[in-house]
């Protein structure tokens, strides 16, 4: 027995269908013949006919055919969480190529990562590396929307209308070993930050992009809105927003997948500013503006003060980007 799992359950989880897992969990995937490219991980591929996975950005091109090891290595899960993730749904089976019908998977129990007794890694990463204002991060902690797990990851909590925790987005804090994912049992819920009484929603691919946008935007321009992170590109997660009559503004990545997602789901584009500044997402924009400000501050000669008009113009555009 391992963490309450039988040897048979552990072996079945190890042989779970990886391609199906990533396709059904909202990850940005591209299938080419017998190979699935899971985007955003630096060259992560799964062979659909053998269940073999490998990642070029990992030292030595780590990989294998063990689905549990894959989730632990690529998504930063511990053994218990990885096996729990692979214990529900049709992907919990040895890979098979025969077509057959099976009942829809039952809703799985939410399994949140264990809390750490401090927030050191989260504050260092979000504020130091990602340049997000510490007051914004502290506000999430005070509102019980963010904590650090025992692996040092940032855990952004999803709550329903009653304030009950129904899911979580997990972001690694190791700058040199990137990963992101969701807690086991998370389905179509969202990480959300409400401002006033929302009549519109700004939709992001990650909580970090959401917080970056909140930091850059004019507070008056985003009053009576809700900022939401899908933890990927997950159209089903938008259903609850549409049902509540909210206008949906797309603040997703400035790439082919983001453009297609915006068009396919009828969202109002809200990321032209990313294209104009040659960046992929709102955190890259925040880091660009922060870098420019730091470079300007280093100039000590009064007669050589840098021209910051372009920066002011950039921030102004963010403030009006939803119009």
C-alpha positions as CSV (number, residue, x, y, z in Angstrom):
1,X,0.0,0.0,0.0
2,X,1.2,3.5,-0.9
3,X,-0.6,6.5,0.7
4,X,-3.7,4.3,0.9
5,X,-3.5,3.0,-2.7
6,X,-3.3,-0.7,-3.5
7,X,-0.5,-2.0,-5.7
8,X,-3.1,-2.5,-8.4
9,X,-4.3,1.1,-8.2
10,X,-0.8,2.4,-8.4
11,X,0.1,0.3,-11.4
12,X,-3.1,1.4,-13.2
13,X,-2.3,5.0,-12.5
14,X,1.2,4.6,-13.9
15,X,-0.3,3.2,-17.1
16,X,-3.0,5.9,-17.4
17,X,-3.5,7.5,-20.8
18,X,-1.5,10.7,-20.6
19,X,-2.6,12.2,-23.9
20,X,-6.3,11.9,-22.8
21,X,-5.5,13.4,-19.4
22,X,-3.9,16.6,-20.7
23,X,-6.6,17.0,-23.5
24,X,-9.5,16.7,-21.0
25,X,-7.9,19.0,-18.4
26,X,-7.8,22.2,-20.4
27,X,-4.2,22.2,-21.4
28,X,-3.3,23.8,-24.7
29,X,-2.5,20.8,-26.9
30,X,-1.8,20.2,-30.5
31,X,-2.1,16.7,-32.0
32,X,0.1,15.8,-35.0
33,X,-0.3,12.2,-36.2
34,X,0.7,10.1,-33.2
35,X,2.3,12.8,-31.1
36,X,0.6,15.3,-28.8
37,X,2.4,18.6,-28.1
38,X,1.4,20.0,-24.7
39,X,2.3,23.7,-25.0
40,X,3.8,25.9,-22.4
41,X,6.3,23.5,-20.9
42,X,9.3,23.9,-23.2
43,X,9.0,21.0,-25.6
44,X,6.7,18.6,-23.8
45,X,5.4,15.8,-26.1
46,X,3.4,12.6,-25.6
47,X,3.4,9.7,-28.1
48,X,-0.3,8.6,-28.3
49,X,0.5,5.1,-29.5
50,X,3.0,4.2,-26.8
51,X,2.1,6.6,-23.9
52,X,5.8,7.7,-23.9
53,X,6.4,11.3,-22.8
54,X,9.5,13.5,-22.9
55,X,10.4,17.1,-22.5
56,X,13.2,18.8,-24.3
57,X,13.6,21.6,-21.7
58,X,14.3,19.1,-18.9
59,X,17.8,18.1,-18.2
60,X,18.6,14.9,-20.2
61,X,15.2,15.1,-21.9
62,X,13.4,13.4,-19.0
63,X,10.6,11.1,-19.9
64,X,9.3,7.6,-19.9
65,X,6.0,5.8,-20.0
66,X,5.0,6.2,-16.3
67,X,2.0,8.6,-16.1
68,X,2.4,9.2,-12.4
69,X,6.0,10.2,-12.8
70,X,4.9,12.5,-15.7
71,X,2.5,14.5,-13.4
72,X,5.1,14.6,-10.6
73,X,7.8,15.9,-13.0
74,X,5.8,18.2,-15.3
75,X,3.1,19.5,-12.9
76,X,5.0,19.3,-9.6
77,X,2.6,17.0,-7.9
78,X,3.5,14.7,-5.1
79,X,2.9,10.9,-5.4
80,X,-0.5,11.0,-3.6
81,X,-1.8,13.9,-5.6
82,X,-0.7,12.4,-8.9
83,X,-2.3,9.0,-8.3
84,X,-5.5,10.7,-7.1
85,X,-5.5,12.8,-10.3
86,X,-5.2,9.7,-12.4
87,X,-7.8,7.7,-10.4
88,X,-10.9,9.3,-12.0
89,X,-12.2,9.5,-15.5
90,X,-11.6,7.4,-18.6
91,X,-7.9,8.0,-18.6
92,X,-7.5,5.7,-15.6
93,X,-6.8,2.6,-17.7
94,X,-4.0,1.1,-19.6
95,X,-3.8,2.7,-22.9
96,X,-6.2,1.0,-25.4
97,X,-6.9,1.6,-29.0
98,X,-10.4,0.0,-29.4
99,X,-13.4,2.3,-29.7
100,X,-15.9,1.8,-27.0
101,X,-18.4,3.8,-25.0
102,X,-18.2,4.3,-21.3
103,X,-20.2,6.3,-18.7
104,X,-19.1,9.9,-18.0
105,X,-16.6,10.1,-15.1
106,X,-17.9,10.8,-11.6
107,X,-17.1,14.1,-10.0
108,X,-13.9,13.6,-8.1
109,X,-13.2,14.9,-4.6
110,X,-11.1,18.0,-4.3
111,X,-7.7,17.4,-2.9
112,X,-5.8,20.6,-2.0
113,X,-2.0,20.6,-1.4
114,X,-0.9,20.7,2.3
115,X,-0.3,24.3,3.5
116,X,3.2,25.4,4.5
117,X,3.7,27.4,7.7
118,X,5.0,30.5,5.8
119,X,4.6,32.4,2.5
120,X,8.3,33.1,1.9
121,X,8.6,31.4,-1.6
122,X,5.3,32.8,-2.8
123,X,6.1,36.4,-1.9
124,X,9.7,36.1,-3.3
125,X,8.5,34.7,-6.6
126,X,5.3,36.8,-7.2
127,X,6.8,40.1,-6.0
128,X,10.5,39.7,-6.8
129,X,10.4,37.6,-10.0
130,X,7.0,38.5,-11.4
131,X,7.1,42.1,-10.2
132,X,3.6,42.0,-8.7
133,X,2.9,44.6,-6.0
134,X,3.2,43.0,-2.5
135,X,0.0,44.8,-1.4
136,X,-2.0,42.9,-4.0
137,X,-0.4,39.6,-3.0
138,X,-1.0,40.4,0.7
139,X,-4.6,41.2,-0.1
140,X,-5.2,37.8,-1.6
141,X,-3.7,36.2,1.5
142,X,-6.0,38.2,3.8
143,X,-9.0,37.3,1.6
144,X,-8.1,33.6,2.0
145,X,-7.5,33.2,-1.8
146,X,-3.8,32.4,-1.7
147,X,-1.5,30.2,0.3
148,X,1.9,28.4,-0.1
149,X,1.9,24.7,-0.1
150,X,4.7,22.5,1.5
151,X,6.4,22.2,-1.9
152,X,6.7,26.0,-2.1
153,X,4.0,26.4,-4.7
154,X,1.5,29.3,-4.9
155,X,-2.0,27.9,-4.5
156,X,-4.8,30.2,-5.8
157,X,-8.1,29.1,-4.5
158,X,-11.4,28.9,-6.4
159,X,-14.5,29.7,-4.4
160,X,-18.2,29.4,-5.4
161,X,-20.9,32.0,-4.7
162,X,-21.3,30.6,-1.1
163,X,-17.6,31.0,-0.4
164,X,-16.9,27.3,-0.5
165,X,-13.5,26.2,-1.9
166,X,-14.2,24.2,-5.1
167,X,-10.8,24.1,-6.8
168,X,-7.4,25.6,-7.0
169,X,-4.8,26.8,-9.5
170,X,-1.2,25.9,-8.7
171,X,1.8,27.9,-9.8
172,X,5.4,26.8,-9.2
173,X,7.7,29.3,-7.6
174,X,11.0,27.9,-8.9
175,X,12.2,30.2,-11.6
176,X,14.4,27.5,-13.1
177,X,11.8,24.6,-13.0
178,X,8.6,25.9,-14.5
179,X,5.3,24.2,-13.9
180,X,1.6,25.1,-13.4
181,X,-1.5,23.0,-13.0
182,X,-4.7,22.6,-10.9
183,X,-5.5,20.7,-7.7
184,X,-6.9,17.2,-8.1
185,X,-10.6,17.4,-8.4
186,X,-10.7,20.9,-9.9
187,X,-13.2,21.0,-12.8
188,X,-14.6,24.1,-14.5
189,X,-14.2,26.5,-11.5
190,X,-12.3,29.8,-11.8
191,X,-9.9,31.8,-9.7
192,X,-11.8,35.1,-9.4
193,X,-11.1,38.6,-8.0
194,X,-14.3,40.7,-7.7
195,X,-14.3,44.5,-7.9
196,X,-17.5,46.1,-6.9
197,X,-20.7,44.6,-8.3
198,X,-19.6,42.9,-11.6
199,X,-21.4,43.5,-14.9
200,X,-18.4,42.3,-17.0
201,X,-15.6,39.8,-16.7
202,X,-12.0,40.0,-17.8
203,X,-10.7,36.5,-18.7
204,X,-7.1,35.4,-18.3
205,X,-5.1,32.2,-18.8
206,X,-3.4,32.4,-15.4
207,X,-3.7,34.1,-12.0
208,X,-0.4,35.8,-12.5
209,X,-1.6,37.5,-15.7
210,X,-4.7,38.5,-13.9
211,X,-2.8,40.1,-11.0
212,X,-0.5,41.9,-13.5
213,X,-3.4,43.4,-15.3
214,X,-5.0,44.5,-12.0
215,X,-1.7,46.3,-11.1
216,X,-1.4,48.0,-14.5
217,X,-5.1,49.0,-15.0
218,X,-6.7,52.3,-13.9
219,X,-8.8,51.2,-10.8
220,X,-11.7,53.4,-12.0
221,X,-11.8,51.7,-15.4
222,X,-12.2,48.2,-13.9
223,X,-14.8,49.0,-11.3
224,X,-17.8,46.7,-11.2
225,X,-16.0,43.8,-12.9
226,X,-14.6,40.4,-12.0
227,X,-11.1,39.2,-13.1
228,X,-11.0,35.5,-13.7
229,X,-8.3,33.0,-14.5
230,X,-9.1,29.7,-16.3
231,X,-5.7,28.1,-15.6
232,X,-5.4,27.6,-19.3
233,X,-7.9,27.9,-22.2
234,X,-11.0,26.3,-20.9
235,X,-14.2,27.4,-22.7
236,X,-16.5,25.4,-20.4
237,X,-15.3,27.4,-17.4
238,X,-16.9,30.5,-19.0
239,X,-20.5,29.1,-18.9
240,X,-21.3,30.4,-15.4
241,X,-20.1,33.9,-16.4
242,X,-22.3,34.0,-19.5
243,X,-25.3,32.6,-17.6
244,X,-25.0,35.6,-15.2
245,X,-25.2,38.0,-18.1
246,X,-21.7,39.3,-17.9
247,X,-19.9,40.8,-20.9
248,X,-16.7,38.8,-21.5
249,X,-13.4,40.5,-22.4
250,X,-10.5,38.3,-23.5
251,X,-7.2,39.1,-21.9
252,X,-5.6,35.9,-23.0
253,X,-2.1,35.4,-24.4
254,X,-1.1,37.2,-27.6
255,X,-0.5,34.0,-29.6
256,X,-2.3,31.8,-32.1
257,X,-4.1,29.8,-29.5
258,X,-5.3,32.9,-27.6
259,X,-6.6,34.6,-30.8
260,X,-8.5,31.4,-31.8
261,X,-10.0,31.0,-28.3
262,X,-11.2,34.6,-28.4
263,X,-12.8,34.2,-31.8
264,X,-14.3,30.8,-31.2
265,X,-16.0,31.8,-28.0
266,X,-17.2,35.2,-29.0
267,X,-15.2,37.2,-26.5
268,X,-14.4,40.9,-26.8
269,X,-10.7,41.2,-27.6
270,X,-8.8,43.1,-24.9
271,X,-5.2,42.4,-25.5
272,X,-4.2,44.6,-28.5
273,X,-1.7,46.3,-26.1
274,X,0.2,43.1,-25.9
275,X,0.7,42.9,-29.7
276,X,1.7,46.6,-29.8
277,X,4.4,46.1,-27.2
278,X,5.7,42.8,-28.6
279,X,4.9,40.7,-25.5
280,X,2.9,37.5,-25.0
281,X,0.9,38.3,-21.8
282,X,0.2,40.9,-19.2
283,X,2.9,39.7,-16.9
284,X,5.5,40.2,-19.6
285,X,4.0,43.7,-20.2
286,X,4.3,44.4,-16.5
287,X,7.9,43.3,-16.4
288,X,8.7,45.4,-19.5
289,X,7.2,48.5,-17.9
290,X,9.0,47.8,-14.6
291,X,12.3,47.3,-16.3
292,X,11.9,50.6,-18.2
293,X,11.1,52.4,-14.9
294,X,14.2,50.9,-13.3
295,X,16.4,51.9,-16.2
296,X,15.0,55.4,-16.0
297,X,15.7,55.6,-12.2
298,X,19.4,54.6,-12.7
299,X,20.0,57.7,-14.8
300,X,21.5,60.2,-12.3
301,X,22.4,63.0,-14.7
302,X,19.5,65.6,-14.7
303,X,20.4,66.7,-18.2
304,X,20.0,63.2,-19.5
305,X,16.7,62.3,-18.1
306,X,15.1,59.5,-20.2
307,X,12.1,60.1,-22.3
308,X,9.3,58.2,-20.6
309,X,6.5,59.3,-22.9
310,X,6.2,55.9,-24.5
311,X,5.9,54.3,-21.1
312,X,3.1,56.7,-20.1
313,X,1.4,56.0,-23.4
314,X,1.6,52.2,-22.8
315,X,0.0,52.5,-19.3
316,X,-2.7,54.7,-20.7
317,X,-3.5,52.2,-23.3
318,X,-3.9,49.5,-20.6
319,X,-6.3,51.7,-18.8
320,X,-8.5,52.1,-21.9
321,X,-8.0,48.7,-23.4
322,X,-11.5,47.4,-22.6
323,X,-13.3,50.2,-24.4
